[in-house]
């Protein structure tokens, strides 16, 4: 029995965005105000306002009861996927261990387990699941962590399947464990690529699920749904040092339509909050945080809860949709050829062409082939990185061994100089140890010098092999083309049509076209081989540069540590000298004061003696006065 093809999305009733709040710390009375929870309502009273402000959400939990989010919000959200609805989950808030656990362990694992449990339960249904990952920097730049070529990303809208990120690479997965491993790898890549600002980077993990509604048919209708997991960085306050959360900017654009942004993240968030999605926001709030931060977060979550989406179930037939688009394009081209080439017709033709391109790119076979290529490149890159890491580690260990031998030799030399002459046996024993250390140090130095030479020889050898491979490929193509030309000449010589007849010209042109096509294919294959060799060479150079950078940083760290130690020793020496100088100055000042006191006492005693002699009329007093 034939089924009816559906190529239009089925719109459901409008729904509001559901908001769940996770309180990182238990609500307590703080100096800045009161924070009380009553079911799904939060009463917040600041120190300046006597009346409490009430905020109502769909669910309010604490860090200890965060698991209940699954049954209340996440489980119904993932169940919508089985009906072909697009769902979006936004997680944001104060960057703590709780938020990291939600994003790295709890939410992805639970959601992906629910999704794959549905697909695997349908044993007779043929399904296709792919994943992708986008990283967004604070300046709005978007990076596809899976794409080896870093293509330009652009959000386009298809009338049937909705919003699609053009240029985004997808990887096919067959189990929840494989999808979780992919998610974990991408999260670690973000921390590695953006070390200093990883906490300020947002991300989007997307899962696209498609399955055939009638597997027994060759061209069956397909049910398509998409899960988007946003991790948003930043604070709800415009004065937050972590930057402003993208959600706040999107709300400003929604409430003020003239405000337009060309950011891909803003466009994706706007589509998730106002488009054909079922959306849930999970906001992690610190009830004991700063007043402005807590109040702004509550206000922002309350505003998001007031947004309305229009969930849409997508059931479509790719083959039928492609045929309809081709017919529409042909009709519009005929209209334009008849002279009715108005601007809106040309614009509509461009839209139809773009929609056709999107539909052709949704082919399961094509996406599987692209996924296998990406997985192969990722695996090849991982193996190459591991090999370079092992080489760098060996080089580092040899450098540390050489440093240890140098330090040991220095100690032996200092001990030999300090002790001077001794018994002949001890001197001979010490000289033997010094000679052994020198020999070991010389061998280690030669090993360290050999490693870069081997690396350079290896790189030169790989380059020569790649060059020889390209040369051999070019020679093979040249030989094939020459053989084809010779065959063409023999075939034309055997043919007997008149020299100037149209049949002979047509035959010559067809044979020349075959040769040109072969030549073009040969050039394309050579270009692909050269590009592959260039990418491999670039990756090796980047990895070696990373190793050299790490080694240079290690040298600078050691140099800085030695400089700091020398500075501390010099500072301690100067402090001790200064302390001794101060102590000497204090001692001399005390001695000076004591001598001055004794001098005063002697002058006083001398005056008393002089007065006594003057009273008695002793001539000695006159002599003393003359001497003074």
C-alpha positions as CSV (number, residue, x, y, z in Angstrom):
1,X,0.0,0.0,0.0
2,X,1.5,3.4,-1.0
3,X,1.9,6.1,1.6
4,X,1.4,9.8,1.2
5,X,4.6,11.8,0.9
6,X,4.8,14.7,3.3
7,X,7.2,17.5,2.5
8,X,5.9,20.1,4.9
9,X,6.6,20.4,8.6
10,X,3.7,19.8,11.0
11,X,3.3,22.7,13.4
12,X,2.1,22.1,16.9
13,X,0.7,24.5,19.5
14,X,2.8,27.3,20.8
15,X,4.8,26.6,23.9
16,X,6.7,28.6,26.4
17,X,10.4,28.0,27.1
18,X,10.7,25.8,30.3
19,X,13.2,27.0,32.9
20,X,14.8,25.0,35.6
21,X,17.0,26.7,38.3
22,X,19.8,24.8,40.1
23,X,20.9,26.5,43.4
24,X,24.6,25.7,43.8
25,X,24.5,26.5,47.6
26,X,21.6,26.1,50.0
27,X,19.5,29.3,50.3
28,X,20.4,31.1,53.5
29,X,20.0,34.6,54.9
30,X,23.0,36.7,53.9
31,X,24.1,40.2,54.6
32,X,22.9,41.5,51.2
33,X,19.3,40.2,51.6
34,X,17.0,37.2,51.9
35,X,16.8,34.2,49.6
36,X,13.8,31.8,50.1
37,X,12.5,29.0,48.1
38,X,8.8,27.8,48.0
39,X,8.4,25.0,45.6
40,X,9.0,26.4,42.1
41,X,9.0,30.0,43.4
42,X,12.0,32.0,44.6
43,X,11.6,35.0,46.8
44,X,14.5,37.3,46.8
45,X,14.8,40.4,48.9
46,X,17.7,42.8,48.7
47,X,19.1,44.9,51.5
48,X,17.8,48.1,49.9
49,X,14.2,46.9,49.3
50,X,11.9,45.9,52.1
51,X,9.5,43.9,49.8
52,X,10.7,40.6,48.3
53,X,10.7,40.0,44.6
54,X,9.1,36.8,43.5
55,X,10.3,34.7,40.6
56,X,8.5,31.6,39.3
57,X,10.1,28.8,37.3
58,X,9.2,25.3,36.1
59,X,11.5,23.6,38.6
60,X,13.9,24.7,41.4
61,X,16.4,22.2,42.7
62,X,19.6,22.3,44.7
63,X,23.0,20.7,44.0
64,X,22.0,17.6,46.0
65,X,18.7,17.1,44.1
66,X,20.0,18.0,40.6
67,X,19.2,14.4,39.4
68,X,15.5,15.2,39.6
69,X,16.0,17.5,36.5
70,X,16.0,14.3,34.4
71,X,12.5,13.2,35.2
72,X,10.9,16.6,35.3
73,X,12.5,18.4,32.3
74,X,15.1,16.2,30.4
75,X,13.0,13.1,30.0
76,X,10.0,14.8,28.4
77,X,12.4,16.8,26.2
78,X,14.1,13.7,24.8
79,X,10.8,11.9,24.3
80,X,9.8,14.7,21.9
81,X,12.6,13.5,19.6
82,X,10.8,10.2,18.9
83,X,8.0,12.3,17.3
84,X,10.4,14.2,15.1
85,X,10.5,17.5,17.1
86,X,13.6,19.7,17.3
87,X,14.7,20.2,20.9
88,X,17.2,22.6,22.5
89,X,18.8,22.5,25.9
90,X,20.6,25.5,27.3
91,X,22.9,25.3,30.3
92,X,24.5,28.4,31.8
93,X,25.3,30.1,35.1
94,X,28.1,30.5,37.7
95,X,31.2,28.5,36.6
96,X,31.6,26.0,39.4
97,X,32.3,22.3,39.7
98,X,28.5,21.7,39.7
99,X,28.1,23.3,36.3
100,X,31.1,21.3,34.9
101,X,29.6,18.1,36.2
102,X,26.2,19.0,34.6
103,X,27.9,19.6,31.2
104,X,30.5,16.9,31.3
105,X,28.7,13.9,32.9
106,X,25.0,14.2,34.0
107,X,23.1,15.9,31.2
108,X,25.0,14.5,28.0
109,X,25.0,10.9,29.3
110,X,21.4,10.9,30.3
111,X,20.1,12.6,27.2
112,X,22.1,10.5,24.8
113,X,21.1,7.3,26.6
114,X,17.4,8.2,26.2
115,X,17.9,9.1,22.6
116,X,19.7,5.8,21.6
117,X,17.3,3.7,23.7
118,X,14.5,4.9,21.5
119,X,16.3,4.2,18.2
120,X,17.6,0.8,19.3
121,X,14.2,-0.3,20.5
122,X,12.9,0.1,16.9
123,X,14.6,-3.0,15.6
124,X,12.9,-2.9,12.1
125,X,13.6,0.8,11.6
126,X,16.6,2.0,9.7
127,X,18.1,5.1,11.3
128,X,20.9,7.5,10.9
129,X,22.5,9.5,13.8
130,X,25.2,12.1,13.4
131,X,26.9,14.5,15.9
132,X,28.8,17.8,15.5
133,X,30.5,20.3,17.8
134,X,31.0,24.1,17.6
135,X,33.1,26.3,19.8
136,X,32.4,30.0,20.1
137,X,35.0,32.4,21.3
138,X,34.2,35.6,23.3
139,X,34.6,37.7,20.2
140,X,31.8,35.7,18.4
141,X,34.1,33.6,16.2
142,X,32.8,30.1,15.6
143,X,35.1,27.1,15.1
144,X,34.1,23.6,13.9
145,X,36.2,21.3,16.0
146,X,35.6,18.4,13.6
147,X,36.3,20.1,10.3
148,X,39.8,19.4,9.0
149,X,39.5,22.3,6.4
150,X,37.8,24.9,8.7
151,X,35.2,25.9,6.2
152,X,33.1,29.0,6.5
153,X,30.0,28.4,8.7
154,X,26.6,30.0,7.8
155,X,23.1,29.5,9.2
156,X,20.6,28.9,6.4
157,X,16.9,28.0,6.6
158,X,15.2,25.3,4.6
159,X,11.4,25.4,4.2
160,X,11.0,21.7,5.3
161,X,13.9,20.7,7.6
162,X,14.4,24.1,9.2
163,X,17.7,25.7,10.2
164,X,20.9,24.1,8.9
165,X,24.5,25.3,9.5
166,X,26.1,25.2,6.1
167,X,29.7,24.0,6.1
168,X,29.3,22.1,9.4
169,X,31.0,18.7,9.5
170,X,29.1,15.7,11.0
171,X,30.4,12.4,12.4
172,X,28.1,9.3,12.3
173,X,27.7,7.4,15.6
174,X,26.1,4.1,16.4
175,X,25.9,4.1,20.2
176,X,25.5,6.4,23.2
177,X,29.0,5.5,24.3
178,X,30.5,6.6,21.0
179,X,28.6,9.9,21.1
180,X,29.7,10.5,24.7
181,X,33.3,9.8,23.8
182,X,33.0,12.3,20.9
183,X,31.5,14.9,23.3
184,X,34.2,14.4,25.9
185,X,37.0,14.6,23.3
186,X,35.6,17.9,22.0
187,X,35.3,19.4,25.5
188,X,38.9,18.5,26.2
189,X,39.9,20.0,22.9
190,X,38.3,23.3,23.9
191,X,40.3,23.4,27.2
192,X,43.5,22.6,25.2
193,X,42.9,25.1,22.4
194,X,41.8,28.0,24.6
195,X,43.8,27.5,27.8
196,X,43.4,31.0,29.3
197,X,39.9,31.8,28.1
198,X,38.3,28.3,28.0
199,X,35.9,29.3,30.8
200,X,34.7,32.2,28.6
201,X,34.0,30.1,25.5
202,X,30.6,28.8,24.7
203,X,29.8,25.6,22.8
204,X,27.1,23.8,20.9
205,X,26.8,20.0,20.7
206,X,24.3,18.9,18.1
207,X,22.8,15.4,17.5
208,X,20.7,14.9,14.4
209,X,18.5,11.7,14.3
210,X,16.7,10.4,11.2
211,X,14.8,7.2,10.7
212,X,12.6,5.8,8.0
213,X,8.9,5.6,8.6
214,X,8.4,2.7,6.1
215,X,11.7,0.7,5.9
216,X,10.1,-1.8,3.5
217,X,9.9,1.0,0.8
218,X,12.9,2.1,-1.2
219,X,12.0,5.8,-1.1
220,X,10.4,5.9,2.3
221,X,9.4,9.1,4.2
222,X,11.9,10.1,6.8
223,X,11.3,11.5,10.3
224,X,14.0,14.0,11.3
225,X,14.7,15.5,14.7
226,X,17.6,17.5,16.2
227,X,19.0,17.9,19.7
228,X,21.0,21.0,20.5
229,X,23.0,21.2,23.7
230,X,24.2,24.7,24.4
231,X,26.9,25.5,27.0
232,X,26.8,29.3,27.5
233,X,29.6,31.2,29.3
234,X,29.4,34.7,30.9
235,X,27.3,36.4,33.5
236,X,23.8,37.9,33.5
237,X,25.1,41.3,34.7
238,X,26.7,43.7,32.1
239,X,29.4,44.5,34.7
240,X,30.4,40.8,35.1
241,X,34.2,40.3,34.7
242,X,33.6,37.0,32.9
243,X,31.8,38.9,30.1
244,X,28.1,39.1,29.2
245,X,26.3,35.9,28.5
246,X,25.1,35.6,24.9
247,X,21.6,34.9,26.1
248,X,21.3,38.5,27.3
249,X,22.3,39.9,23.9
250,X,19.8,37.6,22.1
251,X,17.0,38.8,24.4
252,X,17.8,42.4,23.5
253,X,17.6,41.5,19.8
254,X,14.3,39.7,20.4
255,X,12.7,42.6,22.3
256,X,14.3,45.2,20.0
257,X,13.9,43.8,16.5
258,X,15.9,46.6,14.8
259,X,19.0,45.3,16.7
260,X,20.7,42.9,14.3
261,X,23.8,40.7,14.9
262,X,25.9,38.7,12.4
263,X,27.1,36.3,15.1
264,X,26.4,32.6,14.4
265,X,25.8,31.9,18.1
266,X,23.3,34.7,18.4
267,X,21.4,33.4,15.3
268,X,21.3,29.8,16.7
269,X,20.1,30.9,20.1
270,X,17.4,33.1,18.6
271,X,16.2,30.2,16.6
272,X,16.2,27.9,19.7
273,X,14.3,30.4,21.8
274,X,11.7,31.6,19.2
275,X,11.8,29.1,16.3
276,X,10.4,25.6,15.8
277,X,11.9,24.0,18.9
278,X,11.0,22.7,22.3
279,X,13.5,24.5,24.5
280,X,14.6,24.1,28.1
281,X,16.9,26.4,30.0
282,X,18.9,25.2,33.1
283,X,20.4,28.1,35.0
284,X,22.8,27.5,37.8
285,X,22.6,30.3,40.4
286,X,24.7,30.9,43.5
287,X,22.3,32.1,46.2
288,X,25.1,33.5,48.2
289,X,26.8,35.3,45.3
290,X,27.0,39.0,44.7
291,X,23.7,40.9,44.9
292,X,23.8,42.3,41.4
293,X,24.8,38.9,39.9
294,X,22.1,36.9,41.6
295,X,19.3,39.4,40.9
296,X,20.4,39.8,37.3
297,X,20.4,36.0,36.8
298,X,16.9,35.6,38.3
299,X,15.6,38.4,36.0
300,X,17.2,36.9,32.9
301,X,15.8,33.4,33.6
302,X,12.4,34.9,34.2
303,X,12.5,36.8,30.9
304,X,13.5,33.6,29.0
305,X,10.5,31.7,30.5
306,X,8.3,34.3,28.9
307,X,9.5,33.4,25.3
308,X,7.3,31.4,23.0
309,X,8.3,28.7,20.5
310,X,6.4,26.8,17.8
311,X,7.5,23.2,17.9
312,X,7.4,21.5,14.5
313,X,7.5,17.8,13.7
314,X,9.4,17.1,10.5
315,X,8.3,14.2,8.2
316,X,9.6,14.4,4.7
317,X,10.7,12.5,1.7
318,X,14.2,13.5,0.5
319,X,13.7,12.1,-3.1
320,X,10.4,13.8,-3.5
321,X,11.6,17.1,-2.1
322,X,14.6,17.1,-4.5
323,X,12.3,16.4,-7.4
324,X,9.9,19.2,-6.5
325,X,12.8,21.7,-6.1
326,X,14.2,20.7,-9.5
327,X,10.8,21.2,-11.2
328,X,10.4,24.6,-9.5
329,X,13.9,25.7,-10.6
330,X,13.2,24.6,-14.2
331,X,9.9,26.5,-14.2
332,X,11.5,29.6,-12.8
333,X,14.4,29.4,-15.3
334,X,11.9,29.2,-18.2
335,X,10.1,32.3,-16.8
336,X,13.4,34.2,-16.6
337,X,14.3,33.1,-20.2
338,X,11.0,34.5,-21.5
339,X,12.2,37.9,-20.4
340,X,10.4,38.2,-17.1
341,X,13.7,38.4,-15.2
342,X,12.5,40.6,-12.3
343,X,14.6,40.9,-9.2
344,X,12.3,38.8,-7.0
345,X,12.4,35.9,-9.5
346,X,16.2,35.9,-9.5
347,X,16.2,36.1,-5.7
348,X,13.7,33.2,-5.5
349,X,15.8,31.2,-8.0
350,X,18.9,31.6,-5.7
351,X,16.8,30.5,-2.7
352,X,15.6,27.4,-4.5
353,X,19.1,26.5,-5.7
354,X,20.4,26.8,-2.1
355,X,17.5,24.6,-0.8
356,X,18.3,22.0,-3.5
357,X,21.9,22.0,-2.4
358,X,20.9,21.5,1.3
359,X,18.6,18.6,0.3
360,X,21.3,16.9,-1.7
361,X,23.7,17.2,1.2
362,X,21.2,15.3,3.5
363,X,21.9,12.1,1.6
364,X,22.7,9.3,4.2
365,X,25.2,7.7,1.8
366,X,27.1,11.0,1.2
367,X,27.1,11.9,4.9
368,X,28.5,8.5,5.9
369,X,31.3,8.8,3.3
370,X,32.2,12.2,4.6
371,X,32.1,10.9,8.2
372,X,34.5,8.1,7.4
373,X,36.9,10.5,5.8
374,X,36.8,12.7,8.9
375,X,37.3,9.8,11.3
376,X,40.2,8.6,9.2
377,X,41.9,12.0,9.3
378,X,41.2,12.4,13.1
379,X,42.7,8.9,13.7
380,X,45.7,9.7,11.6
381,X,46.3,13.0,13.3
382,X,46.0,11.3,16.7
383,X,48.6,8.7,15.9
384,X,51.0,11.3,14.5
385,X,50.5,13.5,17.6
386,X,51.2,10.5,19.9
387,X,54.4,9.6,18.0
388,X,55.7,13.2,18.3
389,X,54.7,13.3,22.0
390,X,56.8,10.1,22.6
391,X,59.8,11.7,20.7
392,X,59.5,14.9,22.7
393,X,59.3,12.9,26.0
394,X,62.4,10.9,25.1
395,X,64.2,14.1,24.3
396,X,63.2,15.7,27.5
397,X,64.3,12.6,29.6
398,X,67.7,12.7,27.9
399,X,68.0,16.4,28.6
400,X,67.3,15.8,32.3
401,X,69.8,13.0,32.4
402,X,72.5,15.4,31.0
403,X,71.6,18.0,33.6
404,X,72.0,15.5,36.3
405,X,75.4,14.4,35.1
406,X,76.5,18.0,34.8
407,X,75.5,18.7,38.4
408,X,77.2,15.5,39.6
409,X,80.4,16.4,37.8
410,X,80.3,20.0,39.2
411,X,80.0,18.6,42.8
412,X,82.9,16.2,42.3
413,X,85.1,19.0,40.9
414,X,84.2,21.3,43.8
415,X,84.9,18.6,46.3
416,X,88.2,17.8,44.7
417,X,89.3,21.5,44.7
418,X,88.1,22.0,48.3
419,X,89.8,19.0,49.9
420,X,93.0,19.6,48.0
421,X,95.8,17.1,48.3
422,X,95.2,13.9,50.3
423,X,96.2,10.3,50.1
424,X,97.1,8.9,46.7
425,X,94.3,6.3,46.8
426,X,91.6,8.9,47.5
427,X,92.9,11.3,44.8
428,X,93.1,8.5,42.3
429,X,89.5,7.3,43.2
430,X,88.1,10.8,42.8
431,X,89.9,11.4,39.5
432,X,88.5,8.1,38.2
433,X,84.9,9.2,39.2
434,X,85.4,12.5,37.4
435,X,86.7,10.8,34.2
436,X,83.6,8.4,34.3
437,X,81.2,11.3,34.7
438,X,82.9,13.2,31.8
439,X,82.6,10.2,29.5
440,X,78.9,9.6,30.4
441,X,78.2,13.3,29.9
442,X,79.9,13.3,26.5
443,X,77.9,10.2,25.4
444,X,74.6,11.8,26.5
445,X,75.5,15.0,24.7
446,X,76.1,13.1,21.5
447,X,72.7,11.4,21.8
448,X,71.0,14.7,22.3
449,X,72.7,16.1,19.1
450,X,71.8,13.0,17.2
451,X,68.0,13.3,17.9
452,X,67.5,16.5,15.9
453,X,69.6,15.1,13.1
454,X,67.5,12.0,13.0
455,X,64.3,14.1,13.0
456,X,65.6,16.2,10.1
457,X,66.6,13.1,8.2
458,X,63.2,11.5,8.9
459,X,61.4,14.7,7.6
460,X,63.6,14.8,4.6
461,X,63.0,11.1,3.9
462,X,59.2,11.6,4.2
463,X,59.4,14.6,1.9
464,X,61.4,12.6,-0.7
465,X,58.9,9.7,-0.5
466,X,56.0,12.1,-1.0
467,X,57.7,13.8,-3.9
468,X,58.6,10.4,-5.5
469,X,55.0,9.3,-5.0
470,X,53.7,12.4,-6.8
471,X,56.2,12.0,-9.6
472,X,55.3,8.4,-10.1
473,X,51.6,9.3,-10.1
474,X,52.3,12.0,-12.7
475,X,54.3,9.6,-14.9
476,X,51.5,7.0,-14.7
477,X,48.9,9.6,-15.8
478,X,51.1,10.8,-18.6
479,X,51.6,7.3,-19.9
480,X,47.9,6.5,-19.7
481,X,47.1,9.7,-21.6
482,X,49.7,9.0,-24.3
483,X,48.3,5.5,-24.7
484,X,44.8,6.9,-25.0
485,X,46.0,9.4,-27.7
486,X,47.7,6.6,-29.6
487,X,44.6,4.5,-29.4
488,X,42.5,7.4,-30.6
489,X,44.8,7.9,-33.6
490,X,44.6,4.2,-34.4
491,X,40.8,4.2,-34.2
492,X,40.5,7.3,-36.4
493,X,42.9,5.8,-38.9
494,X,40.7,2.6,-39.1
495,X,37.5,4.7,-39.6
496,X,36.7,5.4,-43.2
497,X,34.3,8.5,-43.2
498,X,35.3,11.4,-45.5
499,X,37.9,13.7,-44.1
500,X,35.8,16.8,-44.1
501,X,32.5,15.1,-43.2
502,X,30.6,16.2,-40.1
503,X,30.6,12.6,-38.9
504,X,34.4,12.5,-38.8
505,X,34.6,15.9,-37.0
506,X,32.1,14.7,-34.4
507,X,34.1,11.5,-33.9
508,X,37.3,13.4,-33.5
509,X,35.7,15.8,-31.0
510,X,34.2,13.0,-29.0
511,X,37.6,11.2,-28.8
512,X,39.4,14.4,-27.9
513,X,36.8,15.1,-25.2
514,X,37.6,11.6,-23.7
515,X,41.3,12.5,-23.6
516,X,40.6,15.9,-22.1
517,X,38.4,14.4,-19.4
518,X,41.1,11.9,-18.6
519,X,43.6,14.7,-18.4
520,X,41.4,16.7,-16.1
521,X,40.9,13.7,-13.8
522,X,44.6,13.1,-13.7
523,X,45.3,16.7,-12.8
524,X,42.6,16.5,-10.1
525,X,44.1,13.3,-8.6
526,X,47.6,14.9,-8.6
527,X,46.2,18.0,-6.9
528,X,44.4,15.9,-4.2
529,X,47.6,13.9,-3.6
530,X,49.7,17.1,-3.3
531,X,47.1,18.7,-1.0
532,X,47.1,15.5,1.2
533,X,50.9,15.6,1.4
534,X,50.9,19.3,2.2
535,X,48.4,18.8,5.0
536,X,50.5,16.0,6.5
537,X,53.6,18.1,6.3
538,X,51.9,21.0,7.9
539,X,50.6,18.9,10.7
540,X,54.1,17.5,11.4
541,X,55.6,20.9,11.4
542,X,52.9,22.2,13.8
543,X,53.4,19.3,16.2
544,X,57.2,19.7,16.1
545,X,56.7,23.5,16.7
546,X,54.6,22.7,19.7
547,X,57.3,20.4,21.1
548,X,59.9,23.1,20.6
549,X,57.7,25.7,22.2
550,X,57.2,23.5,25.2
551,X,60.9,22.9,25.5
552,X,61.6,26.6,25.2
553,X,59.0,27.4,27.8
554,X,60.6,24.8,30.1
555,X,64.0,26.4,29.6
556,X,62.6,29.8,30.4
557,X,60.9,28.4,33.5
558,X,64.2,27.0,34.8
559,X,66.0,30.2,34.0
560,X,63.3,32.2,35.8
561,X,63.5,29.8,38.8
562,X,67.3,30.2,38.9
563,X,67.0,34.0,38.6
564,X,64.5,34.1,41.4
565,X,66.8,31.9,43.6
566,X,69.7,34.2,42.9
567,X,67.6,37.3,43.6
568,X,66.5,35.8,46.9
569,X,70.1,35.0,47.9
570,X,71.3,38.5,47.0
571,X,68.4,40.0,48.8
572,X,69.1,38.0,51.9
573,X,72.7,38.9,51.8
574,X,71.9,42.6,51.4
575,X,69.4,42.4,54.2
576,X,71.9,40.8,56.5
577,X,74.5,43.5,55.7
578,X,71.9,46.3,56.2
579,X,70.9,44.7,59.5
580,X,74.5,44.6,60.7
581,X,75.0,48.3,59.6
582,X,71.9,49.3,61.5
583,X,73.0,47.4,64.6
584,X,76.5,49.1,64.5
585,X,74.9,52.5,64.1
586,X,72.7,51.9,67.1
587,X,75.7,50.7,69.2
588,X,77.8,53.7,68.2
589,X,74.9,56.1,69.0
590,X,74.5,54.6,72.4
591,X,78.3,54.8,73.1
592,X,78.3,58.5,71.9
593,X,75.4,59.3,74.2
594,X,77.2,57.6,77.1
595,X,80.4,59.5,76.5
596,X,78.5,62.8,76.3
597,X,76.9,62.1,79.6
598,X,80.2,61.3,81.2
599,X,81.7,64.5,79.7
600,X,78.9,66.6,81.3
601,X,79.5,65.0,84.6
602,X,83.2,65.7,84.4
603,X,82.6,69.4,83.5
604,X,80.1,69.7,86.4
605,X,82.7,68.2,88.8
606,X,85.4,70.5,87.5
607,X,83.2,73.6,87.9
608,X,82.4,72.7,91.5
609,X,86.1,72.2,92.3
610,X,86.9,75.6,90.7
611,X,84.2,77.4,92.7
612,X,85.5,75.9,95.9
613,X,89.0,77.0,95.3
614,X,87.9,80.5,94.4
615,X,86.0,80.8,97.7
616,X,89.1,79.9,99.6
617,X,91.3,82.3,97.6
618,X,93.6,79.6,96.4
619,X,95.9,80.8,93.6
620,X,95.3,77.4,91.9
621,X,91.9,78.6,90.8
622,X,93.4,81.6,88.9
623,X,95.8,79.1,87.2
624,X,92.9,76.9,86.2
625,X,91.0,79.8,84.7
626,X,94.1,80.9,82.7
627,X,94.4,77.3,81.3
628,X,90.8,77.3,80.2
